[in-house]
Amino acid sequence: MGTSDQQVVASNRRARHEYDLLDSWEAGLVLRGSEVKSIRDAKVQIGEAFGREEAGELWLVGMHVPPYAMSGSEAMGHDPDRPRKLLLHRREIRRITERMALEGLTLVPLRLYFSGGNAKVEVALGRGRKLHDKRQALARKEADREAARAMGTDRRR
């Protein structure tokens, strides 16, 4: 998913630490005009956001998009914390909601970007990590980094 025409606006680095990520999808977002302008200015926070299912649709809850600063009137503004509908195929929504219900998984946004002029969000199903799991993952990452560093020094000789 890392093509060159994508302009990444926000990423959720904490999600990779807090969750064991299983599957990911690219979803569109239903946005208002002033929201698109704020997102283009990279004034968006997705760290506390999560996906929720309501009436057969998936909604992104907790994404904070502040009102666009350059708009002259408040009439053009929007609610910064309103739930935003995720645009996915029906079979993808069904697969995601079934796994959320059966396996107790959480739908978390990983990054928000523009692709071909459209706002997209990469969402993933994740299983929450316990504190000791986070420590193990951090230790494993540090060990991998040390091993790569050691191999790199051997190659330079």
VMD Tcl script that builds the backbone (N, CA, C; Angstrom):
set m [mol new atoms 471]
animate dup $m
set s [atomselect $m all]
$s set {name element resname resid chain x y z} {
  {N N MET 1 A 0.806 -1.207 0.000}
  {CA C MET 1 A 0.000 0.000 0.000}
  {C C MET 1 A 0.843 1.263 0.000}
  {N N GLY 2 A 2.113 1.174 -0.224}
  {CA C GLY 2 A 2.987 2.323 -0.141}
  {C C GLY 2 A 3.317 2.900 -1.497}
  {N N THR 3 A 2.316 3.315 -2.269}
  {CA C THR 3 A 2.580 3.903 -3.564}
  {C C THR 3 A 2.957 5.358 -3.402}
  {N N SER 4 A 3.525 5.924 -4.470}
  {CA C SER 4 A 4.074 7.269 -4.374}
  {C C SER 4 A 3.017 8.370 -4.432}
  {N N ASP 5 A 1.795 8.064 -4.890}
  {CA C ASP 5 A 0.781 9.112 -4.998}
  {C C ASP 5 A 0.002 9.310 -3.698}
  {N N GLN 6 A 0.448 8.698 -2.617}
  {CA C GLN 6 A -0.241 8.851 -1.339}
  {C C GLN 6 A 0.425 9.927 -0.502}
  {N N GLN 7 A -0.399 10.820 0.010}
  {CA C GLN 7 A 0.079 11.886 0.886}
  {C C GLN 7 A -0.416 11.555 2.298}
  {N N VAL 8 A 0.475 11.021 3.146}
  {CA C VAL 8 A 0.086 10.627 4.494}
  {C C VAL 8 A -0.112 11.875 5.344}
  {N N VAL 9 A -1.272 11.954 5.995}
  {CA C VAL 9 A -1.631 13.116 6.796}
  {C C VAL 9 A -1.418 12.838 8.274}
  {N N ALA 10 A -1.810 11.654 8.732}
  {CA C ALA 10 A -1.677 11.295 10.143}
  {C C ALA 10 A -1.429 9.797 10.244}
  {N N SER 11 A -0.625 9.420 11.229}
  {CA C SER 11 A -0.401 7.995 11.456}
  {C C SER 11 A -0.535 7.715 12.948}
  {N N ASN 12 A -0.955 6.505 13.240}
  {CA C ASN 12 A -1.189 6.078 14.617}
  {C C ASN 12 A -0.070 5.120 15.009}
  {N N ARG 13 A 1.058 5.667 15.435}
  {CA C ARG 13 A 2.208 4.849 15.780}
  {C C ARG 13 A 1.951 4.037 17.046}
  {N N ARG 14 A 1.127 4.557 17.925}
  {CA C ARG 14 A 0.825 3.856 19.174}
  {C C ARG 14 A 0.077 2.550 18.948}
  {N N ALA 15 A -0.687 2.483 17.855}
  {CA C ALA 15 A -1.493 1.284 17.589}
  {C C ALA 15 A -0.609 0.050 17.439}
  {N N ARG 16 A 0.556 0.219 16.822}
  {CA C ARG 16 A 1.451 -0.929 16.634}
  {C C ARG 16 A 2.043 -1.393 17.958}
  {N N HIS 17 A 2.083 -0.505 18.946}
  {CA C HIS 17 A 2.583 -0.857 20.276}
  {C C HIS 17 A 1.466 -1.431 21.156}
  {N N GLU 18 A 0.277 -0.885 21.038}
  {CA C GLU 18 A -0.844 -1.264 21.901}
  {C C GLU 18 A -1.547 -2.548 21.454}
  {N N TYR 19 A -1.458 -2.888 20.165}
  {CA C TYR 19 A -2.226 -4.005 19.617}
  {C C TYR 19 A -1.339 -4.944 18.816}
  {N N ASP 20 A -1.729 -6.218 18.782}
  {CA C ASP 20 A -1.193 -7.165 17.811}
  {C C ASP 20 A -2.095 -7.040 16.594}
  {N N LEU 21 A -1.573 -6.488 15.516}
  {CA C LEU 21 A -2.383 -6.216 14.332}
  {C C LEU 21 A -2.466 -7.458 13.458}
  {N N LEU 22 A -3.678 -7.794 13.023}
  {CA C LEU 22 A -3.902 -9.015 12.265}
  {C C LEU 22 A -4.110 -8.723 10.776}
  {N N ASP 23 A -5.234 -8.176 10.392}
  {CA C ASP 23 A -5.535 -7.865 8.994}
  {C C ASP 23 A -5.790 -6.374 8.857}
  {N N SER 24 A -5.484 -5.826 7.688}
  {CA C SER 24 A -5.731 -4.397 7.476}
  {C C SER 24 A -6.471 -4.187 6.163}
  {N N TRP 25 A -7.207 -3.091 6.089}
  {CA C TRP 25 A -7.991 -2.718 4.928}
  {C C TRP 25 A -7.832 -1.228 4.670}
  {N N GLU 26 A -8.056 -0.835 3.423}
  {CA C GLU 26 A -8.120 0.573 3.053}
  {C C GLU 26 A -9.591 0.934 2.936}
  {N N ALA 27 A -9.991 1.987 3.636}
  {CA C ALA 27 A -11.394 2.400 3.622}
  {C C ALA 27 A -11.487 3.878 3.281}
  {N N GLY 28 A -12.540 4.233 2.587}
  {CA C GLY 28 A -12.831 5.639 2.336}
  {C C GLY 28 A -13.553 6.219 3.543}
  {N N LEU 29 A -13.659 7.539 3.579}
  {CA C LEU 29 A -14.335 8.229 4.678}
  {C C LEU 29 A -15.391 9.162 4.121}
  {N N VAL 30 A -16.520 9.257 4.801}
  {CA C VAL 30 A -17.532 10.238 4.446}
  {C C VAL 30 A -17.214 11.495 5.244}
  {N N LEU 31 A -16.839 12.567 4.532}
  {CA C LEU 31 A -16.411 13.809 5.180}
  {C C LEU 31 A -17.193 14.989 4.651}
  {N N ARG 32 A -17.193 16.060 5.411}
  {CA C ARG 32 A -17.757 17.338 4.978}
  {C C ARG 32 A -16.627 18.188 4.418}
  {N N GLY 33 A -16.974 19.242 3.692}
  {CA C GLY 33 A -15.973 20.081 3.035}
  {C C GLY 33 A -14.969 20.697 3.978}
  {N N SER 34 A -15.447 21.222 5.101}
  {CA C SER 34 A -14.526 21.853 6.041}
  {C C SER 34 A -13.614 20.823 6.695}
  {N N GLU 35 A -14.086 19.577 6.820}
  {CA C GLU 35 A -13.247 18.514 7.372}
  {C C GLU 35 A -12.108 18.174 6.422}
  {N N VAL 36 A -12.404 18.137 5.128}
  {CA C VAL 36 A -11.375 17.839 4.136}
  {C C VAL 36 A -10.295 18.913 4.175}
  {N N LYS 37 A -10.707 20.163 4.311}
  {CA C LYS 37 A -9.729 21.258 4.368}
  {C C LYS 37 A -8.844 21.135 5.602}
  {N N SER 38 A -9.427 20.814 6.746}
  {CA C SER 38 A -8.632 20.641 7.965}
  {C C SER 38 A -7.688 19.453 7.840}
  {N N ILE 39 A -8.166 18.372 7.238}
  {CA C ILE 39 A -7.321 17.190 7.071}
  {C C ILE 39 A -6.174 17.496 6.116}
  {N N ARG 40 A -6.434 18.240 5.054}
  {CA C ARG 40 A -5.358 18.614 4.128}
  {C C ARG 40 A -4.288 19.442 4.837}
  {N N ASP 41 A -4.679 20.214 5.852}
  {CA C ASP 41 A -3.717 20.991 6.649}
  {C C ASP 41 A -3.052 20.127 7.719}
  {N N ALA 42 A -3.324 18.829 7.727}
  {CA C ALA 42 A -2.772 17.858 8.685}
  {C C ALA 42 A -3.129 18.216 10.119}
  {N N LYS 43 A -4.318 18.734 10.319}
  {CA C LYS 43 A -4.783 19.054 11.667}
  {C C LYS 43 A -5.816 18.014 12.080}
  {N N VAL 44 A -5.356 16.786 12.256}
  {CA C VAL 44 A -6.245 15.687 12.604}
  {C C VAL 44 A -5.519 14.768 13.578}
  {N N GLN 45 A -6.288 14.186 14.498}
  {CA C GLN 45 A -5.720 13.275 15.486}
  {C C GLN 45 A -6.491 11.960 15.428}
  {N N ILE 46 A -5.754 10.855 15.202}
  {CA C ILE 46 A -6.411 9.549 15.118}
  {C C ILE 46 A -5.936 8.601 16.209}
  {N N GLY 47 A -5.170 9.096 17.156}
  {CA C GLY 47 A -4.607 8.245 18.201}
  {C C GLY 47 A -5.643 7.602 19.097}
  {N N GLU 48 A -6.741 8.260 19.355}
  {CA C GLU 48 A -7.779 7.740 20.249}
  {C C GLU 48 A -8.945 7.125 19.490}
  {N N ALA 49 A -8.852 7.049 18.170}
  {CA C ALA 49 A -9.981 6.595 17.361}
  {C C ALA 49 A -10.075 5.066 17.327}
  {N N PHE 50 A -11.279 4.584 17.061}
  {CA C PHE 50 A -11.541 3.153 16.913}
  {C C PHE 50 A -12.770 2.979 16.044}
  {N N GLY 51 A -12.939 1.778 15.514}
  {CA C GLY 51 A -14.090 1.488 14.667}
  {C C GLY 51 A -15.193 0.821 15.456}
  {N N ARG 52 A -16.433 1.133 15.091}
  {CA C ARG 52 A -17.595 0.551 15.758}
  {C C ARG 52 A -18.638 0.209 14.697}
  {N N GLU 53 A -19.364 -0.865 14.926}
  {CA C GLU 53 A -20.399 -1.294 14.000}
  {C C GLU 53 A -21.758 -0.843 14.505}
  {N N GLU 54 A -22.531 -0.235 13.606}
  {CA C GLU 54 A -23.903 0.171 13.931}
  {C C GLU 54 A -24.767 -0.064 12.704}
  {N N ALA 55 A -25.778 -0.875 12.857}
  {CA C ALA 55 A -26.768 -1.134 11.805}
  {C C ALA 55 A -26.125 -1.575 10.496}
  {N N GLY 56 A -25.142 -2.463 10.583}
  {CA C GLY 56 A -24.516 -2.988 9.383}
  {C C GLY 56 A -23.524 -2.048 8.720}
  {N N GLU 57 A -23.160 -0.963 9.391}
  {CA C GLU 57 A -22.184 -0.015 8.855}
  {C C GLU 57 A -21.056 0.139 9.859}
  {N N LEU 58 A -19.875 0.486 9.368}
  {CA C LEU 58 A -18.740 0.734 10.251}
  {C C LEU 58 A -18.519 2.235 10.382}
  {N N TRP 59 A -18.284 2.676 11.614}
  {CA C TRP 59 A -18.093 4.091 11.912}
  {C C TRP 59 A -16.767 4.275 12.631}
  {N N LEU 60 A -16.060 5.328 12.282}
  {CA C LEU 60 A -14.815 5.681 12.955}
  {C C LEU 60 A -15.150 6.708 14.025}
  {N N VAL 61 A -14.961 6.305 15.283}
  {CA C VAL 61 A -15.330 7.134 16.429}
  {C C VAL 61 A -14.054 7.619 17.113}
  {N N GLY 62 A -14.040 8.863 17.533}
  {CA C GLY 62 A -12.916 9.387 18.300}
  {C C GLY 62 A -11.855 10.090 17.471}
  {N N MET 63 A -12.029 10.176 16.162}
  {CA C MET 63 A -11.091 10.925 15.331}
  {C C MET 63 A -11.415 12.408 15.474}
  {N N HIS 64 A -10.430 13.198 15.864}
  {CA C HIS 64 A -10.652 14.626 16.111}
  {C C HIS 64 A -10.162 15.433 14.915}
  {N N VAL 65 A -11.101 16.131 14.255}
  {CA C VAL 65 A -10.781 17.023 13.137}
  {C C VAL 65 A -11.269 18.413 13.528}
  {N N PRO 66 A -10.361 19.321 13.921}
  {CA C PRO 66 A -10.800 20.653 14.340}
  {C C PRO 66 A -11.403 21.434 13.174}
  {N N PRO 67 A -12.263 22.403 13.460}
  {CA C PRO 67 A -12.845 23.207 12.378}
  {C C PRO 67 A -11.759 23.922 11.584}
  {N N TYR 68 A -12.024 24.134 10.313}
  {CA C TYR 68 A -11.066 24.786 9.424}
  {C C TYR 68 A -10.860 26.227 9.872}
  {N N ALA 69 A -9.618 26.611 10.044}
  {CA C ALA 69 A -9.296 27.917 10.628}
  {C C ALA 69 A -9.617 29.075 9.700}
  {N N MET 70 A -9.523 28.899 8.399}
  {CA C MET 70 A -9.687 30.009 7.461}
  {C C MET 70 A -11.134 30.296 7.098}
  {N N SER 71 A -12.069 29.461 7.537}
  {CA C SER 71 A -13.470 29.715 7.189}
  {C C SER 71 A -13.948 30.949 7.941}
  {N N GLY 72 A -14.642 31.818 7.250}
  {CA C GLY 72 A -15.073 33.080 7.832}
  {C C GLY 72 A -16.237 32.944 8.793}
  {N N SER 73 A -17.068 31.933 8.589}
  {CA C SER 73 A -18.255 31.816 9.427}
  {C C SER 73 A -18.271 30.465 10.129}
  {N N GLU 74 A -18.993 30.410 11.196}
  {CA C GLU 74 A -19.157 29.152 11.926}
  {C C GLU 74 A -20.173 28.246 11.236}
  {N N ALA 75 A -20.952 28.789 10.305}
  {CA C ALA 75 A -21.960 27.993 9.617}
  {C C ALA 75 A -21.306 26.892 8.781}
  {N N MET 76 A -20.075 27.140 8.330}
  {CA C MET 76 A -19.396 26.157 7.506}
  {C C MET 76 A -18.674 25.121 8.358}
  {N N GLY 77 A -18.604 25.345 9.660}
  {CA C GLY 77 A -17.873 24.439 10.542}
  {C C GLY 77 A -18.548 23.094 10.693}
  {N N HIS 78 A -17.948 22.247 11.518}
  {CA C HIS 78 A -18.469 20.907 11.755}
  {C C HIS 78 A -18.171 20.521 13.195}
  {N N ASP 79 A -18.818 19.454 13.641}
  {CA C ASP 79 A -18.539 18.909 14.963}
  {C C ASP 79 A -17.206 18.171 14.880}
  {N N PRO 80 A -16.193 18.593 15.645}
  {CA C PRO 80 A -14.858 17.999 15.493}
  {C C PRO 80 A -14.773 16.528 15.884}
  {N N ASP 81 A -15.660 16.048 16.737}
  {CA C ASP 81 A -15.563 14.679 17.238}
  {C C ASP 81 A -16.695 13.777 16.762}
  {N N ARG 82 A -17.382 14.151 15.708}
  {CA C ARG 82 A -18.517 13.344 15.245}
  {C C ARG 82 A -18.028 12.027 14.661}
  {N N PRO 83 A -18.826 10.964 14.753}
  {CA C PRO 83 A -18.455 9.698 14.115}
  {C C PRO 83 A -18.480 9.854 12.593}
  {N N ARG 84 A -17.530 9.239 11.921}
  {CA C ARG 84 A -17.453 9.317 10.462}
  {C C ARG 84 A -17.602 7.922 9.873}
  {N N LYS 85 A -18.423 7.832 8.840}
  {CA C LYS 85 A -18.730 6.539 8.231}
  {C C LYS 85 A -17.545 6.046 7.403}
  {N N LEU 86 A -17.221 4.759 7.563}
  {CA C LEU 86 A -16.176 4.129 6.768}
  {C C LEU 86 A -16.807 3.489 5.538}
  {N N LEU 87 A -16.180 3.678 4.401}
  {CA C LEU 87 A -16.693 3.137 3.149}
  {C C LEU 87 A -15.912 1.880 2.778}
  {N N LEU 88 A -16.573 0.744 2.922}
  {CA C LEU 88 A -15.997 -0.559 2.587}
  {C C LEU 88 A -17.042 -1.373 1.846}
  {N N HIS 89 A -16.604 -2.424 1.183}
  {CA C HIS 89 A -17.547 -3.331 0.542}
  {C C HIS 89 A -18.333 -4.088 1.607}
  {N N ARG 90 A -19.546 -4.468 1.255}
  {CA C ARG 90 A -20.434 -5.138 2.202}
  {C C ARG 90 A -19.808 -6.410 2.764}
  {N N ARG 91 A -19.139 -7.193 1.908}
  {CA C ARG 91 A -18.528 -8.443 2.384}
  {C C ARG 91 A -17.366 -8.150 3.337}
  {N N GLU 92 A -16.631 -7.052 3.112}
  {CA C GLU 92 A -15.551 -6.676 4.025}
  {C C GLU 92 A -16.116 -6.264 5.377}
  {N N ILE 93 A -17.197 -5.495 5.360}
  {CA C ILE 93 A -17.843 -5.073 6.608}
  {C C ILE 93 A -18.326 -6.292 7.370}
  {N N ARG 94 A -18.948 -7.239 6.671}
  {CA C ARG 94 A -19.450 -8.446 7.325}
  {C C ARG 94 A -18.297 -9.253 7.935}
  {N N ARG 95 A -17.207 -9.404 7.194}
  {CA C ARG 95 A -16.048 -10.157 7.689}
  {C C ARG 95 A -15.449 -9.475 8.928}
  {N N ILE 96 A -15.324 -8.149 8.875}
  {CA C ILE 96 A -14.745 -7.398 10.003}
  {C C ILE 96 A -15.637 -7.501 11.235}
  {N N THR 97 A -16.935 -7.280 11.073}
  {CA C THR 97 A -17.837 -7.298 12.229}
  {C C THR 97 A -17.947 -8.685 12.840}
  {N N GLU 98 A -17.915 -9.732 12.010}
  {CA C GLU 98 A -17.954 -11.096 12.552}
  {C C GLU 98 A -16.724 -11.372 13.413}
  {N N ARG 99 A -15.552 -10.983 12.918}
  {CA C ARG 99 A -14.325 -11.221 13.682}
  {C C ARG 99 A -14.283 -10.372 14.953}
  {N N MET 100 A -14.811 -9.141 14.878}
  {CA C MET 100 A -14.860 -8.299 16.075}
  {C C MET 100 A -15.739 -8.946 17.137}
  {N N ALA 101 A -16.867 -9.515 16.715}
  {CA C ALA 101 A -17.800 -10.113 17.670}
  {C C ALA 101 A -17.283 -11.447 18.213}
  {N N LEU 102 A -16.779 -12.308 17.344}
  {CA C LEU 102 A -16.364 -13.647 17.760}
  {C C LEU 102 A -15.034 -13.655 18.513}
  {N N GLU 103 A -14.059 -12.902 18.022}
  {CA C GLU 103 A -12.718 -12.967 18.592}
  {C C GLU 103 A -12.407 -11.835 19.558}
  {N N GLY 104 A -13.335 -10.905 19.721}
  {CA C GLY 104 A -13.106 -9.798 20.645}
  {C C GLY 104 A -12.023 -8.847 20.177}
  {N N LEU 105 A -11.974 -8.593 18.867}
  {CA C LEU 105 A -10.947 -7.724 18.299}
  {C C LEU 105 A -11.433 -6.288 18.232}
  {N N THR 106 A -10.496 -5.360 18.053}
  {CA C THR 106 A -10.797 -3.942 17.942}
  {C C THR 106 A -10.376 -3.457 16.563}
  {N N LEU 107 A -11.165 -2.576 15.972}
  {CA C LEU 107 A -10.822 -1.973 14.690}
  {C C LEU 107 A -10.136 -0.646 14.972}
  {N N VAL 108 A -8.853 -0.539 14.608}
  {CA C VAL 108 A -8.073 0.666 14.897}
  {C C VAL 108 A -7.560 1.277 13.593}
  {N N PRO 109 A -7.557 2.606 13.501}
  {CA C PRO 109 A -6.982 3.249 12.323}
  {C C PRO 109 A -5.459 3.306 12.451}
  {N N LEU 110 A -4.758 3.001 11.377}
  {CA C LEU 110 A -3.301 3.037 11.385}
  {C C LEU 110 A -2.760 4.321 10.784}
  {N N ARG 111 A -3.354 4.752 9.672}
  {CA C ARG 111 A -2.908 6.006 9.069}
  {C C ARG 111 A -4.022 6.595 8.217}
  {N N LEU 112 A -3.971 7.904 8.063}
  {CA C LEU 112 A -4.935 8.658 7.272}
  {C C LEU 112 A -4.155 9.336 6.162}
  {N N TYR 113 A -4.617 9.197 4.936}
  {CA C TYR 113 A -3.867 9.735 3.812}
  {C C TYR 113 A -4.811 10.090 2.671}
  {N N PHE 114 A -4.275 10.832 1.703}
  {CA C PHE 114 A -5.007 11.145 0.483}
  {C C PHE 114 A -4.429 10.291 -0.638}
  {N N SER 115 A -5.292 9.625 -1.352}
  {CA C SER 115 A -4.894 8.805 -2.486}
  {C C SER 115 A -5.746 9.213 -3.676}
  {N N GLY 116 A -5.122 9.810 -4.666}
  {CA C GLY 116 A -5.869 10.261 -5.834}
  {C C GLY 116 A -6.892 11.321 -5.502}
  {N N GLY 117 A -6.626 12.141 -4.511}
  {CA C GLY 117 A -7.539 13.216 -4.130}
  {C C GLY 117 A -8.609 12.804 -3.138}
  {N N ASN 118 A -8.702 11.523 -2.832}
  {CA C ASN 118 A -9.709 11.045 -1.885}
  {C C ASN 118 A -9.068 10.717 -0.545}
  {N N ALA 119 A -9.762 11.069 0.541}
  {CA C ALA 119 A -9.261 10.742 1.878}
  {C C ALA 119 A -9.498 9.267 2.145}
  {N N LYS 120 A -8.452 8.578 2.552}
  {CA C LYS 120 A -8.526 7.154 2.866}
  {C C LYS 120 A -7.949 6.937 4.246}
  {N N VAL 121 A -8.417 5.882 4.888}
  {CA C VAL 121 A -7.863 5.501 6.185}
  {C C VAL 121 A -7.535 4.014 6.122}
  {N N GLU 122 A -6.353 3.667 6.610}
  {CA C GLU 122 A -5.976 2.260 6.703}
  {C C GLU 122 A -6.377 1.791 8.091}
  {N N VAL 123 A -7.287 0.827 8.143}
  {CA C VAL 123 A -7.764 0.287 9.418}
  {C C VAL 123 A -7.316 -1.155 9.545}
  {N N ALA 124 A -7.128 -1.597 10.781}
  {CA C ALA 124 A -6.683 -2.962 11.018}
  {C C ALA 124 A -7.428 -3.541 12.211}
  {N N LEU 125 A -7.617 -4.843 12.176}
  {CA C LEU 125 A -8.159 -5.550 13.333}
  {C C LEU 125 A -6.988 -5.852 14.257}
  {N N GLY 126 A -7.160 -5.527 15.526}
  {CA C GLY 126 A -6.078 -5.750 16.473}
  {C C GLY 126 A -6.571 -6.352 17.767}
  {N N ARG 127 A -5.687 -7.118 18.373}
  {CA C ARG 127 A -5.953 -7.705 19.682}
  {C C ARG 127 A -5.122 -6.923 20.680}
  {N N GLY 128 A -5.754 -6.393 21.706}
  {CA C GLY 128 A -5.051 -5.581 22.689}
  {C C GLY 128 A -3.966 -6.355 23.412}
  {N N ARG 129 A -2.837 -5.697 23.619}
  {CA C ARG 129 A -1.725 -6.334 24.330}
  {C C ARG 129 A -1.789 -5.996 25.806}
  {N N LYS 130 A -1.365 -6.933 26.606}
  {CA C LYS 130 A -1.198 -6.692 28.038}
  {C C LYS 130 A 0.151 -6.009 28.238}
  {N N LEU 131 A 0.404 -5.506 29.435}
  {CA C LEU 131 A 1.635 -4.786 29.709}
  {C C LEU 131 A 2.864 -5.659 29.483}
  {N N HIS 132 A 2.802 -6.925 29.933}
  {CA C HIS 132 A 3.973 -7.784 29.751}
  {C C HIS 132 A 4.200 -8.093 28.272}
  {N N ASP 133 A 3.124 -8.162 27.471}
  {CA C ASP 133 A 3.269 -8.376 26.034}
  {C C ASP 133 A 3.967 -7.188 25.386}
  {N N LYS 134 A 3.620 -5.980 25.848}
  {CA C LYS 134 A 4.246 -4.776 25.304}
  {C C LYS 134 A 5.734 -4.781 25.613}
  {N N ARG 135 A 6.072 -5.186 26.830}
  {CA C ARG 135 A 7.485 -5.241 27.203}
  {C C ARG 135 A 8.229 -6.277 26.372}
  {N N GLN 136 A 7.607 -7.440 26.145}
  {CA C GLN 136 A 8.243 -8.478 25.328}
  {C C GLN 136 A 8.440 -7.998 23.898}
  {N N ALA 137 A 7.443 -7.324 23.346}
  {CA C ALA 137 A 7.552 -6.829 21.974}
  {C C ALA 137 A 8.655 -5.788 21.875}
  {N N LEU 138 A 8.747 -4.926 22.888}
  {CA C LEU 138 A 9.800 -3.914 22.897}
  {C C LEU 138 A 11.178 -4.565 23.012}
  {N N ALA 139 A 11.315 -5.584 23.859}
  {CA C ALA 139 A 12.585 -6.297 24.011}
  {C C ALA 139 A 12.951 -7.019 22.721}
  {N N ARG 140 A 11.972 -7.623 22.059}
  {CA C ARG 140 A 12.219 -8.320 20.796}
  {C C ARG 140 A 12.687 -7.341 19.728}
  {N N LYS 141 A 12.022 -6.171 19.672}
  {CA C LYS 141 A 12.411 -5.163 18.693}
  {C C LYS 141 A 13.834 -4.667 18.954}
  {N N GLU 142 A 14.163 -4.460 20.222}
  {CA C GLU 142 A 15.508 -4.009 20.595}
  {C C GLU 142 A 16.546 -5.079 20.239}
  {N N ALA 143 A 16.240 -6.353 20.474}
  {CA C ALA 143 A 17.159 -7.440 20.129}
  {C C ALA 143 A 17.369 -7.520 18.620}
  {N N ASP 144 A 16.300 -7.350 17.849}
  {CA C ASP 144 A 16.422 -7.351 16.393}
  {C C ASP 144 A 17.288 -6.198 15.918}
  {N N ARG 145 A 17.110 -5.043 16.550}
  {CA C ARG 145 A 17.896 -3.865 16.192}
  {C C ARG 145 A 19.381 -4.104 16.491}
  {N N GLU 146 A 19.666 -4.697 17.652}
  {CA C GLU 146 A 21.048 -5.011 18.024}
  {C C GLU 146 A 21.660 -6.016 17.052}
  {N N ALA 147 A 20.891 -7.039 16.673}
  {CA C ALA 147 A 21.386 -8.047 15.736}
  {C C ALA 147 A 21.686 -7.421 14.376}
  {N N ALA 148 A 20.808 -6.556 13.921}
  {CA C ALA 148 A 21.026 -5.888 12.636}
  {C C ALA 148 A 22.252 -4.989 12.706}
  {N N ARG 149 A 22.414 -4.320 13.836}
  {CA C ARG 149 A 23.566 -3.444 14.020}
  {C C ARG 149 A 24.857 -4.267 14.020}
  {N N ALA 150 A 24.840 -5.420 14.696}
  {CA C ALA 150 A 26.024 -6.286 14.741}
  {C C ALA 150 A 26.343 -6.841 13.356}
  {N N MET 151 A 25.338 -7.237 12.622}
  {CA C MET 151 A 25.568 -7.744 11.267}
  {C C MET 151 A 26.079 -6.645 10.355}
  {N N GLY 152 A 25.620 -5.431 10.576}
  {CA C GLY 152 A 26.062 -4.300 9.776}
  {C C GLY 152 A 27.526 -3.990 10.018}
  {N N THR 153 A 27.995 -4.124 11.250}
  {CA C THR 153 A 29.405 -3.852 11.547}
  {C C THR 153 A 30.288 -4.941 10.966}
  {N N ASP 154 A 29.790 -6.190 10.918}
  {CA C ASP 154 A 30.580 -7.275 10.335}
  {C C ASP 154 A 30.754 -7.075 8.832}
  {N N ARG 155 A 29.738 -6.577 8.181}
  {CA C ARG 155 A 29.809 -6.371 6.739}
  {C C ARG 155 A 30.780 -5.254 6.374}
  {N N ARG 156 A 30.975 -4.273 7.265}
  {CA C ARG 156 A 31.857 -3.159 6.951}
  {C C ARG 156 A 33.334 -3.542 7.043}
  {N N ARG 157 A 33.650 -4.621 7.707}
  {CA C ARG 157 A 35.048 -5.020 7.867}
  {C C ARG 157 A 35.632 -5.618 6.630}
}
mol reanalyze $m
mol bondsrecalc $m
mol representation Tube
mol addrep $m
